[in-house]
């Protein structure tokens, strides 16, 4: 664990360490801590394409273009048809 001051002074060094798989925890004050972790494109949940899919799905639901399944038996039948 490093202080936020030390992290600021050696930011590149700590990021290089995180890139190498080391866990970096930055302490800020007495009750706050942060984990420094590299991310990849797979970590970005809402890409432009995903937002477009969500918007399309919301529009379909608004227009009633949905399949309503009520009850366990209906769900089982629905899943069989997939």
mmCIF file of the N, C-alpha and C atoms, coordinates in Angstrom:
data_MODEL
# 
_entry.id   MODEL 
# 
loop_
_atom_site.group_PDB 
_atom_site.id 
_atom_site.type_symbol 
_atom_site.label_atom_id 
_atom_site.label_alt_id 
_atom_site.label_comp_id 
_atom_site.label_asym_id 
_atom_site.label_entity_id 
_atom_site.label_seq_id 
_atom_site.pdbx_PDB_ins_code 
_atom_site.Cartn_x 
_atom_site.Cartn_y 
_atom_site.Cartn_z 
_atom_site.occupancy 
_atom_site.B_iso_or_equiv 
_atom_site.pdbx_formal_charge 
_atom_site.auth_seq_id 
_atom_site.auth_comp_id 
_atom_site.auth_asym_id 
_atom_site.auth_atom_id 
_atom_site.pdbx_PDB_model_num 
ATOM 1   N N  . UNK A 1 1  ? 0.848   -1.167  0.000   1.00 0.00 ? 1  UNK A N  1 
ATOM 2   C CA . UNK A 1 1  ? 0.000   0.000   0.000   1.00 0.00 ? 1  UNK A CA 1 
ATOM 3   C C  . UNK A 1 1  ? 0.895   1.232   0.000   1.00 0.00 ? 1  UNK A C  1 
ATOM 4   N N  . UNK A 1 2  ? 0.540   2.202   -0.849  1.00 0.00 ? 2  UNK A N  1 
ATOM 5   C CA . UNK A 1 2  ? 1.325   3.431   -0.944  1.00 0.00 ? 2  UNK A CA 1 
ATOM 6   C C  . UNK A 1 2  ? 0.422   4.622   -0.648  1.00 0.00 ? 2  UNK A C  1 
ATOM 7   N N  . UNK A 1 3  ? 1.008   5.698   -0.205  1.00 0.00 ? 3  UNK A N  1 
ATOM 8   C CA . UNK A 1 3  ? 0.235   6.917   0.045   1.00 0.00 ? 3  UNK A CA 1 
ATOM 9   C C  . UNK A 1 3  ? -0.081  7.585   -1.288  1.00 0.00 ? 3  UNK A C  1 
ATOM 10  N N  . UNK A 1 4  ? -1.102  8.419   -1.274  1.00 0.00 ? 4  UNK A N  1 
ATOM 11  C CA . UNK A 1 4  ? -1.443  9.124   -2.508  1.00 0.00 ? 4  UNK A CA 1 
ATOM 12  C C  . UNK A 1 4  ? -0.318  10.063  -2.930  1.00 0.00 ? 4  UNK A C  1 
ATOM 13  N N  . UNK A 1 5  ? 0.391   10.619  -1.967  1.00 0.00 ? 5  UNK A N  1 
ATOM 14  C CA . UNK A 1 5  ? 1.525   11.494  -2.278  1.00 0.00 ? 5  UNK A CA 1 
ATOM 15  C C  . UNK A 1 5  ? 2.628   10.706  -2.990  1.00 0.00 ? 5  UNK A C  1 
ATOM 16  N N  . UNK A 1 6  ? 2.971   9.534   -2.449  1.00 0.00 ? 6  UNK A N  1 
ATOM 17  C CA . UNK A 1 6  ? 4.007   8.712   -3.077  1.00 0.00 ? 6  UNK A CA 1 
ATOM 18  C C  . UNK A 1 6  ? 3.566   8.267   -4.460  1.00 0.00 ? 6  UNK A C  1 
ATOM 19  N N  . UNK A 1 7  ? 2.285   7.918   -4.593  1.00 0.00 ? 7  UNK A N  1 
ATOM 20  C CA . UNK A 1 7  ? 1.777   7.511   -5.900  1.00 0.00 ? 7  UNK A CA 1 
ATOM 21  C C  . UNK A 1 7  ? 1.935   8.638   -6.915  1.00 0.00 ? 7  UNK A C  1 
ATOM 22  N N  . UNK A 1 8  ? 1.577   9.854   -6.538  1.00 0.00 ? 8  UNK A N  1 
ATOM 23  C CA . UNK A 1 8  ? 1.713   10.995  -7.452  1.00 0.00 ? 8  UNK A CA 1 
ATOM 24  C C  . UNK A 1 8  ? 3.163   11.187  -7.874  1.00 0.00 ? 8  UNK A C  1 
ATOM 25  N N  . UNK A 1 9  ? 4.080   11.027  -6.917  1.00 0.00 ? 9  UNK A N  1 
ATOM 26  C CA . UNK A 1 9  ? 5.503   11.247  -7.218  1.00 0.00 ? 9  UNK A CA 1 
ATOM 27  C C  . UNK A 1 9  ? 6.078   10.172  -8.132  1.00 0.00 ? 9  UNK A C  1 
ATOM 28  N N  . UNK A 1 10 ? 5.541   8.951   -8.033  1.00 0.00 ? 10 UNK A N  1 
ATOM 29  C CA . UNK A 1 10 ? 6.082   7.823   -8.802  1.00 0.00 ? 10 UNK A CA 1 
ATOM 30  C C  . UNK A 1 10 ? 4.992   7.155   -9.635  1.00 0.00 ? 10 UNK A C  1 
ATOM 31  N N  . UNK A 1 11 ? 4.095   7.953   -10.161 1.00 0.00 ? 11 UNK A N  1 
ATOM 32  C CA . UNK A 1 11 ? 2.933   7.432   -10.866 1.00 0.00 ? 11 UNK A CA 1 
ATOM 33  C C  . UNK A 1 11 ? 3.304   6.451   -11.981 1.00 0.00 ? 11 UNK A C  1 
ATOM 34  N N  . UNK A 1 12 ? 4.209   6.804   -12.849 1.00 0.00 ? 12 UNK A N  1 
ATOM 35  C CA . UNK A 1 12 ? 4.581   5.935   -13.966 1.00 0.00 ? 12 UNK A CA 1 
ATOM 36  C C  . UNK A 1 12 ? 5.132   4.608   -13.467 1.00 0.00 ? 12 UNK A C  1 
ATOM 37  N N  . UNK A 1 13 ? 5.937   4.662   -12.424 1.00 0.00 ? 13 UNK A N  1 
ATOM 38  C CA . UNK A 1 13 ? 6.525   3.441   -11.861 1.00 0.00 ? 13 UNK A CA 1 
ATOM 39  C C  . UNK A 1 13 ? 5.427   2.502   -11.344 1.00 0.00 ? 13 UNK A C  1 
ATOM 40  N N  . UNK A 1 14 ? 4.455   3.053   -10.629 1.00 0.00 ? 14 UNK A N  1 
ATOM 41  C CA . UNK A 1 14 ? 3.380   2.217   -10.095 1.00 0.00 ? 14 UNK A CA 1 
ATOM 42  C C  . UNK A 1 14 ? 2.473   1.679   -11.200 1.00 0.00 ? 14 UNK A C  1 
ATOM 43  N N  . UNK A 1 15 ? 2.246   2.459   -12.230 1.00 0.00 ? 15 UNK A N  1 
ATOM 44  C CA . UNK A 1 15 ? 1.446   1.968   -13.353 1.00 0.00 ? 15 UNK A CA 1 
ATOM 45  C C  . UNK A 1 15 ? 2.171   0.861   -14.095 1.00 0.00 ? 15 UNK A C  1 
ATOM 46  N N  . UNK A 1 16 ? 3.494   0.980   -14.233 1.00 0.00 ? 16 UNK A N  1 
ATOM 47  C CA . UNK A 1 16 ? 4.276   -0.095  -14.838 1.00 0.00 ? 16 UNK A CA 1 
ATOM 48  C C  . UNK A 1 16 ? 4.169   -1.370  -13.998 1.00 0.00 ? 16 UNK A C  1 
ATOM 49  N N  . UNK A 1 17 ? 4.187   -1.203  -12.686 1.00 0.00 ? 17 UNK A N  1 
ATOM 50  C CA . UNK A 1 17 ? 4.050   -2.363  -11.795 1.00 0.00 ? 17 UNK A CA 1 
ATOM 51  C C  . UNK A 1 17 ? 2.674   -3.010  -11.974 1.00 0.00 ? 17 UNK A C  1 
ATOM 52  N N  . UNK A 1 18 ? 1.621   -2.189  -12.086 1.00 0.00 ? 18 UNK A N  1 
ATOM 53  C CA . UNK A 1 18 ? 0.275   -2.720  -12.307 1.00 0.00 ? 18 UNK A CA 1 
ATOM 54  C C  . UNK A 1 18 ? 0.203   -3.448  -13.641 1.00 0.00 ? 18 UNK A C  1 
ATOM 55  N N  . UNK A 1 19 ? 0.857   -2.887  -14.665 1.00 0.00 ? 19 UNK A N  1 
ATOM 56  C CA . UNK A 1 19 ? 0.903   -3.551  -15.972 1.00 0.00 ? 19 UNK A CA 1 
ATOM 57  C C  . UNK A 1 19 ? 1.567   -4.915  -15.887 1.00 0.00 ? 19 UNK A C  1 
ATOM 58  N N  . UNK A 1 20 ? 2.481   -5.072  -14.938 1.00 0.00 ? 20 UNK A N  1 
ATOM 59  C CA . UNK A 1 20 ? 3.184   -6.348  -14.766 1.00 0.00 ? 20 UNK A CA 1 
ATOM 60  C C  . UNK A 1 20 ? 2.414   -7.317  -13.877 1.00 0.00 ? 20 UNK A C  1 
ATOM 61  N N  . UNK A 1 21 ? 1.202   -6.920  -13.463 1.00 0.00 ? 21 UNK A N  1 
ATOM 62  C CA . UNK A 1 21 ? 0.364   -7.826  -12.686 1.00 0.00 ? 21 UNK A CA 1 
ATOM 63  C C  . UNK A 1 21 ? 0.413   -7.615  -11.183 1.00 0.00 ? 21 UNK A C  1 
ATOM 64  N N  . UNK A 1 22 ? 1.181   -6.631  -10.726 1.00 0.00 ? 22 UNK A N  1 
ATOM 65  C CA . UNK A 1 22 ? 1.242   -6.384  -9.285  1.00 0.00 ? 22 UNK A CA 1 
ATOM 66  C C  . UNK A 1 22 ? 0.009   -5.616  -8.836  1.00 0.00 ? 22 UNK A C  1 
ATOM 67  N N  . UNK A 1 23 ? -0.455  -5.931  -7.636  1.00 0.00 ? 23 UNK A N  1 
ATOM 68  C CA . UNK A 1 23 ? -1.594  -5.223  -7.069  1.00 0.00 ? 23 UNK A CA 1 
ATOM 69  C C  . UNK A 1 23 ? -1.099  -3.929  -6.427  1.00 0.00 ? 23 UNK A C  1 
ATOM 70  N N  . UNK A 1 24 ? -1.680  -2.812  -6.839  1.00 0.00 ? 24 UNK A N  1 
ATOM 71  C CA . UNK A 1 24 ? -1.292  -1.507  -6.314  1.00 0.00 ? 24 UNK A CA 1 
ATOM 72  C C  . UNK A 1 24 ? -2.490  -0.925  -5.567  1.00 0.00 ? 24 UNK A C  1 
ATOM 73  N N  . UNK A 1 25 ? -2.310  -0.652  -4.285  1.00 0.00 ? 25 UNK A N  1 
ATOM 74  C CA . UNK A 1 25 ? -3.342  -0.030  -3.464  1.00 0.00 ? 25 UNK A CA 1 
ATOM 75  C C  . UNK A 1 25 ? -2.824  1.339   -3.033  1.00 0.00 ? 25 UNK A C  1 
ATOM 76  N N  . UNK A 1 26 ? -3.608  2.367   -3.311  1.00 0.00 ? 26 UNK A N  1 
ATOM 77  C CA . UNK A 1 26 ? -3.235  3.728   -2.949  1.00 0.00 ? 26 UNK A CA 1 
ATOM 78  C C  . UNK A 1 26 ? -4.115  4.159   -1.777  1.00 0.00 ? 26 UNK A C  1 
ATOM 79  N N  . UNK A 1 27 ? -3.471  4.527   -0.688  1.00 0.00 ? 27 UNK A N  1 
ATOM 80  C CA . UNK A 1 27 ? -4.175  4.986   0.515   1.00 0.00 ? 27 UNK A CA 1 
ATOM 81  C C  . UNK A 1 27 ? -4.371  6.493   0.433   1.00 0.00 ? 27 UNK A C  1 
ATOM 82  N N  . UNK A 1 28 ? -5.600  6.933   0.644   1.00 0.00 ? 28 UNK A N  1 
ATOM 83  C CA . UNK A 1 28 ? -5.901  8.372   0.644   1.00 0.00 ? 28 UNK A CA 1 
ATOM 84  C C  . UNK A 1 28 ? -6.587  8.708   1.957   1.00 0.00 ? 28 UNK A C  1 
ATOM 85  N N  . UNK A 1 29 ? -5.869  9.355   2.825   1.00 0.00 ? 29 UNK A N  1 
ATOM 86  C CA . UNK A 1 29 ? -6.412  9.644   4.140   1.00 0.00 ? 29 UNK A CA 1 
ATOM 87  C C  . UNK A 1 29 ? -6.487  8.374   4.974   1.00 0.00 ? 29 UNK A C  1 
ATOM 88  N N  . UNK A 1 30 ? -7.290  8.424   6.009   1.00 0.00 ? 30 UNK A N  1 
ATOM 89  C CA . UNK A 1 30 ? -7.375  7.271   6.922   1.00 0.00 ? 30 UNK A CA 1 
ATOM 90  C C  . UNK A 1 30 ? -8.354  6.209   6.458   1.00 0.00 ? 30 UNK A C  1 
ATOM 91  N N  . UNK A 1 31 ? -9.416  6.607   5.762   1.00 0.00 ? 31 UNK A N  1 
ATOM 92  C CA . UNK A 1 31 ? -10.493 5.662   5.483   1.00 0.00 ? 31 UNK A CA 1 
ATOM 93  C C  . UNK A 1 31 ? -10.750 5.410   4.004   1.00 0.00 ? 31 UNK A C  1 
ATOM 94  N N  . UNK A 1 32 ? -9.846  5.813   3.139   1.00 0.00 ? 32 UNK A N  1 
ATOM 95  C CA . UNK A 1 32 ? -10.066 5.620   1.709   1.00 0.00 ? 32 UNK A CA 1 
ATOM 96  C C  . UNK A 1 32 ? -8.869  4.928   1.087   1.00 0.00 ? 32 UNK A C  1 
ATOM 97  N N  . UNK A 1 33 ? -9.163  3.974   0.211   1.00 0.00 ? 33 UNK A N  1 
ATOM 98  C CA . UNK A 1 33 ? -8.104  3.281   -0.524  1.00 0.00 ? 33 UNK A CA 1 
ATOM 99  C C  . UNK A 1 33 ? -8.627  2.948   -1.913  1.00 0.00 ? 33 UNK A C  1 
ATOM 100 N N  . UNK A 1 34 ? -7.718  2.900   -2.868  1.00 0.00 ? 34 UNK A N  1 
ATOM 101 C CA . UNK A 1 34 ? -8.074  2.660   -4.265  1.00 0.00 ? 34 UNK A CA 1 
ATOM 102 C C  . UNK A 1 34 ? -7.131  1.622   -4.855  1.00 0.00 ? 34 UNK A C  1 
ATOM 103 N N  . UNK A 1 35 ? -7.673  0.780   -5.710  1.00 0.00 ? 35 UNK A N  1 
ATOM 104 C CA . UNK A 1 35 ? -6.870  -0.232  -6.395  1.00 0.00 ? 35 UNK A CA 1 
ATOM 105 C C  . UNK A 1 35 ? -6.559  0.271   -7.804  1.00 0.00 ? 35 UNK A C  1 
ATOM 106 N N  . UNK A 1 36 ? -5.296  0.188   -8.201  1.00 0.00 ? 36 UNK A N  1 
ATOM 107 C CA . UNK A 1 36 ? -4.888  0.596   -9.547  1.00 0.00 ? 36 UNK A CA 1 
ATOM 108 C C  . UNK A 1 36 ? -4.783  -0.669  -10.388 1.00 0.00 ? 36 UNK A C  1 
ATOM 109 N N  . UNK A 1 37 ? -5.621  -0.741  -11.413 1.00 0.00 ? 37 UNK A N  1 
ATOM 110 C CA . UNK A 1 37 ? -5.700  -1.941  -12.239 1.00 0.00 ? 37 UNK A CA 1 
ATOM 111 C C  . UNK A 1 37 ? -5.753  -1.545  -13.708 1.00 0.00 ? 37 UNK A C  1 
ATOM 112 N N  . UNK A 1 38 ? -4.918  -2.122  -14.553 1.00 0.00 ? 38 UNK A N  1 
ATOM 113 C CA . UNK A 1 38 ? -5.025  -1.813  -15.983 1.00 0.00 ? 38 UNK A CA 1 
ATOM 114 C C  . UNK A 1 38 ? -6.316  -2.404  -16.552 1.00 0.00 ? 38 UNK A C  1 
ATOM 115 N N  . UNK A 1 39 ? -6.902  -1.722  -17.512 1.00 0.00 ? 39 UNK A N  1 
ATOM 116 C CA . UNK A 1 39 ? -8.111  -2.239  -18.145 1.00 0.00 ? 39 UNK A CA 1 
ATOM 117 C C  . UNK A 1 39 ? -7.856  -2.480  -19.630 1.00 0.00 ? 39 UNK A C  1 
ATOM 118 N N  . UNK A 1 40 ? -8.695  -3.316  -20.203 1.00 0.00 ? 40 UNK A N  1 
ATOM 119 C CA . UNK A 1 40 ? -8.639  -3.610  -21.634 1.00 0.00 ? 40 UNK A CA 1 
ATOM 120 C C  . UNK A 1 40 ? -9.994  -3.250  -22.231 1.00 0.00 ? 40 UNK A C  1 
ATOM 121 N N  . UNK A 1 41 ? -10.131 -3.393  -23.534 1.00 0.00 ? 41 UNK A N  1 
ATOM 122 C CA . UNK A 1 41 ? -11.419 -3.129  -24.183 1.00 0.00 ? 41 UNK A CA 1 
ATOM 123 C C  . UNK A 1 41 ? -12.511 -4.031  -23.628 1.00 0.00 ? 41 UNK A C  1 
ATOM 124 N N  . UNK A 1 42 ? -12.158 -5.245  -23.198 1.00 0.00 ? 42 UNK A N  1 
ATOM 125 C CA . UNK A 1 42 ? -13.141 -6.162  -22.625 1.00 0.00 ? 42 UNK A CA 1 
ATOM 126 C C  . UNK A 1 42 ? -13.706 -5.636  -21.310 1.00 0.00 ? 42 UNK A C  1 
ATOM 127 N N  . UNK A 1 43 ? -12.986 -4.750  -20.652 1.00 0.00 ? 43 UNK A N  1 
ATOM 128 C CA . UNK A 1 43 ? -13.440 -4.207  -19.381 1.00 0.00 ? 43 UNK A CA 1 
ATOM 129 C C  . UNK A 1 43 ? -14.414 -3.044  -19.542 1.00 0.00 ? 43 UNK A C  1 
ATOM 130 N N  . UNK A 1 44 ? -14.524 -2.519  -20.731 1.00 0.00 ? 44 UNK A N  1 
ATOM 131 C CA . UNK A 1 44 ? -15.418 -1.393  -20.976 1.00 0.00 ? 44 UNK A CA 1 
ATOM 132 C C  . UNK A 1 44 ? -16.781 -1.978  -21.317 1.00 0.00 ? 44 UNK A C  1 
ATOM 133 N N  . UNK A 1 45 ? -17.701 -1.841  -20.399 1.00 0.00 ? 45 UNK A N  1 
ATOM 134 C CA . UNK A 1 45 ? -18.996 -2.512  -20.511 1.00 0.00 ? 45 UNK A CA 1 
ATOM 135 C C  . UNK A 1 45 ? -19.887 -1.931  -21.589 1.00 0.00 ? 45 UNK A C  1 
ATOM 136 N N  . UNK A 1 46 ? -19.858 -0.646  -21.772 1.00 0.00 ? 46 UNK A N  1 
ATOM 137 C CA . UNK A 1 46 ? -20.796 -0.025  -22.679 1.00 0.00 ? 46 UNK A CA 1 
ATOM 138 C C  . UNK A 1 46 ? -20.074 0.615   -23.853 1.00 0.00 ? 46 UNK A C  1 
ATOM 139 N N  . UNK A 1 47 ? -19.672 -0.223  -24.791 1.00 0.00 ? 47 UNK A N  1 
ATOM 140 C CA . UNK A 1 47 ? -19.078 0.281   -26.021 1.00 0.00 ? 47 UNK A CA 1 
ATOM 141 C C  . UNK A 1 47 ? -20.177 0.954   -26.850 1.00 0.00 ? 47 UNK A C  1 
ATOM 142 N N  . UNK A 1 48 ? -19.791 1.626   -27.898 1.00 0.00 ? 48 UNK A N  1 
ATOM 143 C CA . UNK A 1 48 ? -20.760 2.279   -28.778 1.00 0.00 ? 48 UNK A CA 1 
ATOM 144 C C  . UNK A 1 48 ? -21.751 1.253   -29.318 1.00 0.00 ? 48 UNK A C  1 
ATOM 145 N N  . UNK A 1 49 ? -21.263 0.089   -29.696 1.00 0.00 ? 49 UNK A N  1 
ATOM 146 C CA . UNK A 1 49 ? -22.124 -0.957  -30.232 1.00 0.00 ? 49 UNK A CA 1 
ATOM 147 C C  . UNK A 1 49 ? -23.109 -1.454  -29.182 1.00 0.00 ? 49 UNK A C  1 
ATOM 148 N N  . UNK A 1 50 ? -22.640 -1.596  -27.937 1.00 0.00 ? 50 UNK A N  1 
ATOM 149 C CA . UNK A 1 50 ? -23.522 -2.063  -26.870 1.00 0.00 ? 50 UNK A CA 1 
ATOM 150 C C  . UNK A 1 50 ? -24.606 -1.043  -26.584 1.00 0.00 ? 50 UNK A C  1 
ATOM 151 N N  . UNK A 1 51 ? -24.259 0.232   -26.574 1.00 0.00 ? 51 UNK A N  1 
ATOM 152 C CA . UNK A 1 51 ? -25.256 1.287   -26.349 1.00 0.00 ? 51 UNK A CA 1 
ATOM 153 C C  . UNK A 1 51 ? -26.301 1.250   -27.454 1.00 0.00 ? 51 UNK A C  1 
ATOM 154 N N  . UNK A 1 52 ? -25.874 1.053   -28.694 1.00 0.00 ? 52 UNK A N  1 
ATOM 155 C CA . UNK A 1 52 ? -26.822 0.970   -29.818 1.00 0.00 ? 52 UNK A CA 1 
ATOM 156 C C  . UNK A 1 52 ? -27.758 -0.215  -29.648 1.00 0.00 ? 52 UNK A C  1 
ATOM 157 N N  . UNK A 1 53 ? -27.247 -1.369  -29.200 1.00 0.00 ? 53 UNK A N  1 
ATOM 158 C CA . UNK A 1 53 ? -28.094 -2.542  -28.970 1.00 0.00 ? 53 UNK A CA 1 
ATOM 159 C C  . UNK A 1 53 ? -29.104 -2.284  -27.858 1.00 0.00 ? 53 UNK A C  1 
ATOM 160 N N  . UNK A 1 54 ? -28.663 -1.634  -26.798 1.00 0.00 ? 54 UNK A N  1 
ATOM 161 C CA . UNK A 1 54 ? -29.560 -1.324  -25.683 1.00 0.00 ? 54 UNK A CA 1 
ATOM 162 C C  . UNK A 1 54 ? -30.658 -0.376  -26.140 1.00 0.00 ? 54 UNK A C  1 
ATOM 163 N N  . UNK A 1 55 ? -30.282 0.674   -26.887 1.00 0.00 ? 55 UNK A N  1 
ATOM 164 C CA . UNK A 1 55 ? -31.274 1.631   -27.380 1.00 0.00 ? 55 UNK A CA 1 
ATOM 165 C C  . UNK A 1 55 ? -32.289 0.948   -28.295 1.00 0.00 ? 55 UNK A C  1 
ATOM 166 N N  . UNK A 1 56 ? -31.817 0.050   -29.150 1.00 0.00 ? 56 UNK A N  1 
ATOM 167 C CA . UNK A 1 56 ? -32.715 -0.690  -30.042 1.00 0.00 ? 56 UNK A CA 1 
ATOM 168 C C  . UNK A 1 56 ? -33.676 -1.553  -29.225 1.00 0.00 ? 56 UNK A C  1 
ATOM 169 N N  . UNK A 1 57 ? -33.163 -2.224  -28.216 1.00 0.00 ? 57 UNK A N  1 
ATOM 170 C CA . UNK A 1 57 ? -33.999 -3.076  -27.372 1.00 0.00 ? 57 UNK A CA 1 
ATOM 171 C C  . UNK A 1 57 ? -35.044 -2.265  -26.622 1.00 0.00 ? 57 UNK A C  1 
ATOM 172 N N  . UNK A 1 58 ? -34.649 -1.087  -26.114 1.00 0.00 ? 58 UNK A N  1 
ATOM 173 C CA . UNK A 1 58 ? -35.609 -0.230  -25.419 1.00 0.00 ? 58 UNK A CA 1 
ATOM 174 C C  . UNK A 1 58 ? -36.727 0.228   -26.353 1.00 0.00 ? 58 UNK A C  1 
ATOM 175 N N  . UNK A 1 59 ? -36.370 0.556   -27.579 1.00 0.00 ? 59 UNK A N  1 
ATOM 176 C CA . UNK A 1 59 ? -37.368 0.968   -28.567 1.00 0.00 ? 59 UNK A CA 1 
ATOM 177 C C  . UNK A 1 59 ? -38.315 -0.189  -28.888 1.00 0.00 ? 59 UNK A C  1 
ATOM 178 N N  . UNK A 1 60 ? -37.768 -1.385  -29.048 1.00 0.00 ? 60 UNK A N  1 
ATOM 179 C CA . UNK A 1 60 ? -38.606 -2.555  -29.315 1.00 0.00 ? 60 UNK A CA 1 
ATOM 180 C C  . UNK A 1 60 ? -39.579 -2.796  -28.161 1.00 0.00 ? 60 UNK A C  1 
ATOM 181 N N  . UNK A 1 61 ? -39.097 -2.670  -26.932 1.00 0.00 ? 61 UNK A N  1 
ATOM 182 C CA . UNK A 1 61 ? -39.964 -2.865  -25.772 1.00 0.00 ? 61 UNK A CA 1 
ATOM 183 C C  . UNK A 1 61 ? -41.051 -1.793  -25.732 1.00 0.00 ? 61 UNK A C  1 
ATOM 184 N N  . UNK A 1 62 ? -40.675 -0.544  -26.019 1.00 0.00 ? 62 UNK A N  1 
ATOM 185 C CA . UNK A 1 62 ? -41.644 0.557   -26.025 1.00 0.00 ? 62 UNK A CA 1 
ATOM 186 C C  . UNK A 1 62 ? -42.726 0.321   -27.066 1.00 0.00 ? 62 UNK A C  1 
ATOM 187 N N  . UNK A 1 63 ? -42.349 -0.266  -28.202 1.00 0.00 ? 63 UNK A N  1 
ATOM 188 C CA . UNK A 1 63 ? -43.295 -0.530  -29.288 1.00 0.00 ? 63 UNK A CA 1 
ATOM 189 C C  . UNK A 1 63 ? -44.057 -1.844  -29.097 1.00 0.00 ? 63 UNK A C  1 
ATOM 190 N N  . UNK A 1 64 ? -43.820 -2.509  -27.985 1.00 0.00 ? 64 UNK A N  1 
ATOM 191 C CA . UNK A 1 64 ? -44.545 -3.753  -27.710 1.00 0.00 ? 64 UNK A CA 1 
ATOM 192 C C  . UNK A 1 64 ? -43.993 -4.962  -28.440 1.00 0.00 ? 64 UNK A C  1 
ATOM 193 N N  . UNK A 1 65 ? -42.823 -4.823  -29.024 1.00 0.00 ? 65 UNK A N  1 
ATOM 194 C CA . UNK A 1 65 ? -42.211 -5.931  -29.763 1.00 0.00 ? 65 UNK A CA 1 
ATOM 195 C C  . UNK A 1 65 ? -41.450 -6.830  -28.782 1.00 0.00 ? 65 UNK A C  1 
ATOM 196 N N  . UNK A 1 66 ? -42.216 -7.475  -27.910 1.00 0.00 ? 66 UNK A N  1 
ATOM 197 C CA . UNK A 1 66 ? -41.633 -8.313  -26.869 1.00 0.00 ? 66 UNK A CA 1 
ATOM 198 C C  . UNK A 1 66 ? -42.381 -9.634  -26.796 1.00 0.00 ? 66 UNK A C  1 
ATOM 199 N N  . UNK A 1 67 ? -41.782 -10.578 -26.152 1.00 0.00 ? 67 UNK A N  1 
ATOM 200 C CA . UNK A 1 67 ? -42.441 -11.847 -25.857 1.00 0.00 ? 67 UNK A CA 1 
ATOM 201 C C  . UNK A 1 67 ? -42.619 -11.895 -24.351 1.00 0.00 ? 67 UNK A C  1 
ATOM 202 N N  . UNK A 1 68 ? -43.862 -12.003 -23.923 1.00 0.00 ? 68 UNK A N  1 
ATOM 203 C CA . UNK A 1 68 ? -44.144 -12.057 -22.494 1.00 0.00 ? 68 UNK A CA 1 
ATOM 204 C C  . UNK A 1 68 ? -44.240 -13.513 -22.059 1.00 0.00 ? 68 UNK A C  1 
ATOM 205 N N  . UNK A 1 69 ? -43.504 -13.827 -21.022 1.00 0.00 ? 69 UNK A N  1 
ATOM 206 C CA . UNK A 1 69 ? -43.491 -15.185 -20.480 1.00 0.00 ? 69 UNK A CA 1 
ATOM 207 C C  . UNK A 1 69 ? -43.941 -15.094 -19.028 1.00 0.00 ? 69 UNK A C  1 
ATOM 208 N N  . UNK A 1 70 ? -45.005 -15.811 -18.711 1.00 0.00 ? 70 UNK A N  1 
ATOM 209 C CA . UNK A 1 70 ? -45.495 -15.816 -17.337 1.00 0.00 ? 70 UNK A CA 1 
ATOM 210 C C  . UNK A 1 70 ? -45.553 -17.251 -16.835 1.00 0.00 ? 70 UNK A C  1 
ATOM 211 N N  . UNK A 1 71 ? -44.915 -17.461 -15.735 1.00 0.00 ? 71 UNK A N  1 
ATOM 212 C CA . UNK A 1 71 ? -44.940 -18.782 -15.130 1.00 0.00 ? 71 UNK A CA 1 
ATOM 213 C C  . UNK A 1 71 ? -43.792 -19.661 -15.574 1.00 0.00 ? 71 UNK A C  1 
ATOM 214 N N  . UNK A 1 72 ? -43.526 -20.643 -14.739 1.00 0.00 ? 72 UNK A N  1 
ATOM 215 C CA . UNK A 1 72 ? -42.401 -21.555 -14.967 1.00 0.00 ? 72 UNK A CA 1 
ATOM 216 C C  . UNK A 1 72 ? -42.579 -22.388 -16.233 1.00 0.00 ? 72 UNK A C  1 
ATOM 217 N N  . UNK A 1 73 ? -43.776 -22.920 -16.437 1.00 0.00 ? 73 UNK A N  1 
ATOM 218 C CA . UNK A 1 73 ? -44.004 -23.774 -17.612 1.00 0.00 ? 73 UNK A CA 1 
ATOM 219 C C  . UNK A 1 73 ? -43.832 -22.996 -18.913 1.00 0.00 ? 73 UNK A C  1 
ATOM 220 N N  . UNK A 1 74 ? -44.323 -21.763 -18.935 1.00 0.00 ? 74 UNK A N  1 
ATOM 221 C CA . UNK A 1 74 ? -44.181 -20.928 -20.131 1.00 0.00 ? 74 UNK A CA 1 
ATOM 222 C C  . UNK A 1 74 ? -42.703 -20.609 -20.384 1.00 0.00 ? 74 UNK A C  1 
ATOM 223 N N  . UNK A 1 75 ? -41.961 -20.407 -19.304 1.00 0.00 ? 75 UNK A N  1 
ATOM 224 C CA . UNK A 1 75 ? -40.535 -20.131 -19.446 1.00 0.00 ? 75 UNK A CA 1 
ATOM 225 C C  . UNK A 1 75 ? -39.805 -21.344 -20.014 1.00 0.00 ? 75 UNK A C  1 
ATOM 226 N N  . UNK A 1 76 ? -40.133 -22.514 -19.532 1.00 0.00 ? 76 UNK A N  1 
ATOM 227 C CA . UNK A 1 76 ? -39.499 -23.738 -20.024 1.00 0.00 ? 76 UNK A CA 1 
ATOM 228 C C  . UNK A 1 76 ? -39.797 -23.912 -21.519 1.00 0.00 ? 76 UNK A C  1 
ATOM 229 N N  . UNK A 1 77 ? -41.036 -23.687 -21.921 1.00 0.00 ? 77 UNK A N  1 
ATOM 230 C CA . UNK A 1 77 ? -41.407 -23.800 -23.329 1.00 0.00 ? 77 UNK A CA 1 
ATOM 231 C C  . UNK A 1 77 ? -40.691 -22.761 -24.185 1.00 0.00 ? 77 UNK A C  1 
ATOM 232 N N  . UNK A 1 78 ? -40.585 -21.550 -23.666 1.00 0.00 ? 78 UNK A N  1 
ATOM 233 C CA . UNK A 1 78 ? -39.895 -20.498 -24.388 1.00 0.00 ? 78 UNK A CA 1 
ATOM 234 C C  . UNK A 1 78 ? -38.427 -20.870 -24.606 1.00 0.00 ? 78 UNK A C  1 
ATOM 235 N N  . UNK A 1 79 ? -37.774 -21.355 -23.566 1.00 0.00 ? 79 UNK A N  1 
ATOM 236 C CA . UNK A 1 79 ? -36.362 -21.708 -23.667 1.00 0.00 ? 79 UNK A CA 1 
ATOM 237 C C  . UNK A 1 79 ? -36.143 -22.892 -24.604 1.00 0.00 ? 79 UNK A C  1 
ATOM 238 N N  . UNK A 1 80 ? -37.094 -23.799 -24.707 1.00 0.00 ? 80 UNK A N  1 
ATOM 239 C CA . UNK A 1 80 ? -36.972 -24.927 -25.640 1.00 0.00 ? 80 UNK A CA 1 
ATOM 240 C C  . UNK A 1 80 ? -36.933 -24.437 -27.086 1.00 0.00 ? 80 UNK A C  1 
ATOM 241 N N  . UNK A 1 81 ? -37.638 -23.345 -27.341 1.00 0.00 ? 81 UNK A N  1 
ATOM 242 C CA . UNK A 1 81 ? -37.746 -22.831 -28.718 1.00 0.00 ? 81 UNK A CA 1 
ATOM 243 C C  . UNK A 1 81 ? -36.536 -22.004 -29.145 1.00 0.00 ? 81 UNK A C  1 
ATOM 244 N N  . UNK A 1 82 ? -35.645 -21.697 -28.226 1.00 0.00 ? 82 UNK A N  1 
ATOM 245 C CA . UNK A 1 82 ? -34.484 -20.872 -28.587 1.00 0.00 ? 82 UNK A CA 1 
ATOM 246 C C  . UNK A 1 82 ? -33.473 -21.621 -29.405 1.00 0.00 ? 82 UNK A C  1 
# 
